[in-house]
C-alpha cells in the first residue's frame, strides 16, 4: 500500500466539520476529529480539511486555525488545512501570521483554503467584524493583501507591515466556492479551486466550466486543478446507509427552519418530518450526495467523476455514530485500493 492512495485514479481528501453530537460535547468532537484524521492518514487520504463556521451548535471547528494545529500535531504525513477560512471575517495579516505559524510548525503539510462567505448569519458576522464595511465584494482585494504577506514581491517596497512568521513561506492557497464568482477569480489568478458540490450540486458543472474556460497559467499552476466536495455516506448495505443519512437530512432541515442544534441520531424515516416543500429544498442542496453500499458508492462515484472530471475529491460524511463514520471512510479507502 502506498502512502497516498487514490480513488479510481484521483486523490481523495476529508472535509470535517467536527460535528457536535446530541448528548455530546465539543471535547468529544475534537477527540473524534483526531481519531478520524489518524485513520484517514493510515488509509491514504491526501488532505484533512476543517471548516470555519460560527454560532452553529452542531459544528465545533469555529477556531479553525487552532484545530488545524491540533490535528497536525496528532498526525504525521497527511496535509491539514482549511476548507475554508472565511477571509472576510478576518484581517488578512492575522491569517498570514496564523498560517505562517502552522507552516513553520508543520512544514510542507499546511493548506489554506479561502472562502468569501461569512460562514454564519449576519448578526454573528457583525460580532466577528464589528462593522459592515468589509464584505464578500472586497474578497479579491483581501486575497491580494494576504498573498502579499507571504510574497512581498507582490507589493511595493513602501509596504511596512510584514508577516512574521509567514513571509517567504510556501503555503498553498486554494479558493473555495459554491457559485461562479470564486471560480472565475481562481481561474484569473491561476490558483487551485475547490467547489462545494456537497451543498450546491446544481451549480457544480457551470462553476467548473467557468474555472476551466477562464484559467490562466501561473507560477503556481500550469493548468486548472479542481477539487470537488461531495457528501458520501457508505455502509455495508444501502438500507443502513440511507438510515445513517437521515442525520444529515435532519441537520439541513433544521437549517431551513432556523432551528439550530447538535447533530441528531438517525431516524427510521424522514416522511412526516418534512413538508413537500422542505423535501424538495433539501433535494436541491443534498441531491448530489452519494449514499449506499460499497457497490452503490463505487458506481455513483464513477458517474460523478465522469460528469465533473474532478482532479480530486474531498468527502464530507456527517454521520452521527463515530464508528459508523469511520467505517464509511474505511469503505471508501477500500474502493480507493481496489
C-alpha positions in Angstrom: 0.0 0.0 0.0 1.4 3.4 -1.0 1.4 6.3 1.4 -1.1 8.2 -0.8 -3.9 6.1 -2.3 -6.3 7.2 -5.0 -9.9 6.6 -5.7 -10.5 5.4 -9.3 -7.3 7.2 -10.3 -7.6 10.5 -8.4 -6.7 11.7 -4.9 -9.3 11.8 -2.2 -9.4 14.0 0.9 -11.6 14.5 4.0 -13.7 17.6 4.9 -14.5 17.6 8.6 -16.9 19.9 10.4 -16.0 18.3 13.7 -19.7 17.7 14.4 -21.1 18.2 17.9 -23.5 15.3 18.6 -26.7 15.4 20.5 -25.7 14.3 24.0 -22.0 15.0 23.3 -19.6 17.9 23.9 -17.0 19.8 21.8 -14.3 17.8 23.6 -15.9 14.6 22.3 -15.9 16.2 18.8 -12.2 17.0 19.0 -11.4 13.5 20.1 -13.4 12.1 17.2 -11.7 14.5 14.8 -8.2 13.4 15.8 -9.2 9.8 15.6 -10.7 10.2 12.1 -7.6 12.2 11.0 -5.3 9.5 12.2 -7.3 6.8 10.5 -7.6 8.9 7.3 -3.8 9.2 7.3 -3.4 5.5 7.6 -5.9 4.8 4.9 -4.1 7.1 2.5 -6.3 10.2 2.2 -4.4 13.2 0.9 -5.8 16.1 2.9 -7.7 16.7 6.1 -9.6 20.0 5.9 -11.6 21.7 8.6 -14.3 24.3 8.0 -14.9 27.7 9.7 -18.5 28.2 10.9 -19.7 30.3 13.8 -22.8 30.4 16.0 -23.7 26.8 14.9 -24.2 24.4 17.8 -23.6 21.4 15.5 -20.1 22.5 14.5 -17.0 22.6 16.7 -14.4 23.9 14.2 -15.0 27.6 14.7 -11.4 28.3 15.8 -10.3 26.6 12.6 -6.6 27.5 12.7 -6.3 26.2 16.3 -7.9 22.9 15.4 -5.7 22.6 12.3 -2.7 22.8 14.6 -4.2 20.2 16.9 -4.9 17.7 14.1 -1.4 18.3 12.6 0.2 17.7 15.9 -1.5 14.3 16.2 -0.8 13.2 12.6 2.5 12.8 10.7 2.1 13.0 6.9 -1.4 13.9 5.9 -1.8 17.5 4.7 -4.0 19.5 7.1 -5.8 22.7 6.1 -8.9 24.9 6.0 -11.9 24.2 3.9 -12.1 27.0 4.5 -11.1 30.1 6.3 -13.8 32.7 5.6 -11.5 35.6 4.8 -14.0 38.5 5.2 -14.2 37.6 8.9 -10.5 38.3 9.4 -7.7 40.8 8.8 -5.5 39.2 6.1 -2.4 39.9 8.2 -3.8 37.7 11.0 -4.5 34.8 8.7 -1.0 35.2 7.2 0.5 35.0 10.7 -1.6 32.1 11.8 -0.9 30.0 8.7 2.7 31.1 8.7 2.9 29.8 12.2 1.2 26.5 11.2 3.6 26.1 8.2 6.6 26.8 10.4 5.5 24.1 12.9 4.4 21.6 10.3 6.4 22.3 7.2 5.1 21.1 3.9 1.8 19.9 5.4 -0.5 23.0 5.6 -3.1 24.2 3.1 -5.0 27.5 3.2 -8.4 27.2 1.6 -10.3 30.5 1.5 -14.0 31.3 1.2 -15.7 34.7 0.7 -18.9 33.9 2.6 -19.2 34.7 6.3 -19.9 31.1 7.3 -22.7 32.3 9.6 -25.6 34.7 9.9 -25.3 38.5 9.6 -25.6 39.1 13.3 -22.7 36.8 14.0 -20.7 38.3 11.1 -21.1 41.7 12.8 -19.9 40.2 16.1 -16.8 38.9 14.3 -16.0 42.0 12.2 -17.6 44.8 14.4 -18.7 46.6 11.2 -20.4 46.0 7.9 -17.9 47.8 5.7 -16.0 44.7 4.8 -17.9 42.1 2.8 -17.6 39.4 0.1 -17.3 42.1 -2.6 -13.9 43.0 -1.1 -12.6 39.5 -1.4 -10.3 40.0 -4.4 -8.5 42.8 -2.6 -8.3 40.9 0.7 -6.9 37.9 -1.2 -4.2 40.1 -2.8 -3.3 41.6 0.5 -3.0 38.1 2.1 -0.8 36.8 -0.7 1.5 39.8 -0.4 2.3 38.9 3.2 3.6 35.6 2.0 5.3 37.1 -1.1 6.4 40.7 -0.6 7.4 40.9 -4.3 3.6 41.2 -5.0 3.5 44.7 -3.4 5.5 47.9 -3.3 8.7 48.4 -1.4 6.9 51.0 0.7 4.8 48.4 2.4 5.9 48.5 6.1 3.7 45.8 7.6 5.1 42.3 7.2 4.0 38.9 8.5 6.4 37.1 10.9 6.2 34.1 10.6 4.6 34.0 7.1 6.8 36.0 4.8 8.7 33.8 2.3 6.8 30.6 3.2 5.1 28.4 0.6 1.5 28.0 2.0 -0.7 26.7 -0.9 -3.8 28.9 -1.3 -7.0 27.5 -2.6 -10.2 29.4 -3.5 -13.4 27.8 -2.4 -16.8 28.5 -3.8 -20.4 27.4 -4.4 -21.0 29.7 -7.4 -19.1 31.2 -10.3 -17.5 34.1 -8.5 -14.6 32.3 -6.9 -14.3 30.0 -9.9 -13.6 33.0 -12.1 -11.3 34.6 -9.6 -9.3 31.3 -9.1 -9.0 31.0 -12.9 -7.8 34.5 -13.3 -5.2 34.1 -10.5 -4.1 30.6 -11.7 -5.0 29.1 -8.3 -6.5 25.7 -7.4 -10.2 25.7 -6.9 -12.5 23.7 -4.6 -16.2 23.6 -5.3 -18.8 22.9 -2.6 -20.9 20.4 -4.6 -21.9 18.8 -1.3 -24.4 21.6 -0.7 -24.6 23.3 -4.1 -24.8 20.5 -6.6 -26.8 22.3 -9.2 -24.0 25.0 -9.6 -21.2 22.4 -9.8 -20.8 21.9 -13.6 -21.4 25.6 -14.5 -18.8 26.8 -12.0 -16.2 24.1 -13.1 -16.8 25.2 -16.7 -16.1 28.8 -15.8 -12.9 27.8 -13.9 -11.6 25.7 -16.7 -12.5 28.1 -19.6 -11.0 31.2 -18.0 -8.0 29.6 -16.4 -4.7 31.5 -16.8 -1.5 29.6 -16.2 0.6 31.0 -13.3 3.8 30.2 -11.3 1.6 28.0 -9.1 -0.3 26.0 -11.7 0.2 25.4 -15.4 -3.3 24.0 -15.9 -6.6 24.0 -13.9 -6.8 21.9 -10.8 -10.3 21.4 -9.4 -11.2 19.6 -6.2 -14.9 18.8 -5.8 -16.7 18.4 -2.4 -19.2 15.6 -2.1 -21.3 14.0 0.7 -20.6 10.3 0.9 -22.3 8.0 3.4 -21.2 4.4 2.9 -22.3 1.4 4.9 -22.4 -2.4 4.4 -25.9 -2.1 2.9 -27.9 0.5 1.0 -30.6 0.4 3.7 -28.1 1.1 6.5 -26.5 4.0 4.6 -29.9 5.6 3.9 -30.7 5.3 7.6 -27.4 6.9 8.6 -28.0 9.7 6.1 -31.1 10.9 8.0 -28.8 12.7 10.4 -27.5 14.9 7.6 -31.1 15.4 6.3 -32.2 16.5 9.8 -29.4 18.9 10.1 -30.2 20.6 6.8 -33.9 20.6 7.6 -33.1 22.4 10.9 -31.1 24.9 8.9 -34.0 25.6 6.7 -36.2 26.1 9.7 -33.6 28.1 11.6 -33.8 25.7 14.4 -30.1 25.1 15.0 -28.9 22.3 17.3 -26.4 19.4 17.5 -26.3 16.6 15.0 -29.1 14.3 15.7 -29.1 10.4 15.7 -30.7 8.8 12.6 -34.4 8.1 12.3 -36.3 5.3 10.6 -37.9 7.7 8.1 -38.0 11.4 7.2 -41.6 11.1 6.0 -43.8 13.1 8.3 -40.8 15.2 9.5 -40.6 17.4 6.5 -43.2 19.1 4.2 -43.2 18.5 0.5 -41.6 22.0 0.0 -38.9 21.2 2.5 -38.2 17.8 0.9 -37.7 19.5 -2.5 -35.5 22.2 -0.9 -33.3 19.5 0.7 -33.1 17.6 -2.6 -31.8 20.8 -4.2 -29.0 21.1 -1.6 -28.2 17.4 -1.0 -29.2 15.9 -4.4 -25.5 15.2 -5.2 -24.9 13.1 -2.2 -23.7 9.6 -2.7 -25.3 7.2 -0.2 -25.2 3.4 -0.2 -23.3 0.1 0.0 -19.7 -0.2 -1.4 -21.1 -1.3 -4.8 -23.6 1.6 -4.9 -21.0 4.1 -3.8 -18.4 2.9 -6.4 -20.9 3.1 -9.2 -22.2 6.5 -8.3 -18.7 7.9 -7.8 -17.7 6.8 -11.3 -20.7 8.7 -12.7 -19.9 11.7 -10.6 -16.3 11.8 -11.8 -17.4 11.3 -15.4 -19.6 14.4 -15.1 -17.3 16.6 -13.1 -13.9 15.5 -14.3 -12.6 16.4 -10.9 -8.9 16.3 -10.3 -9.5 15.5 -6.6 -12.4 14.7 -4.3 -13.0 16.0 -0.8 -15.5 14.0 1.1 -17.9 15.1 3.9 -19.7 12.5 5.9 -22.0 13.9 8.6 -22.7 10.6 10.4 -23.9 10.6 14.0 -22.2 7.4 15.2 -18.4 7.8 15.2 -17.7 4.2 14.5 -20.1 4.2 11.6 -18.4 7.4 10.3 -15.0 5.7 10.5 -16.4 2.7 8.7 -17.8 4.9 5.9 -14.3 6.4 5.2 -12.8 2.9 5.6 -15.2 1.6 2.9 -14.0 4.5 0.7 -10.4 3.6 1.3 -11.1 0.0 0.2 -12.7 1.4 -3.0 -9.5 3.5 -3.4 -7.3 0.4 -3.2 -9.5 -1.7 -5.5 
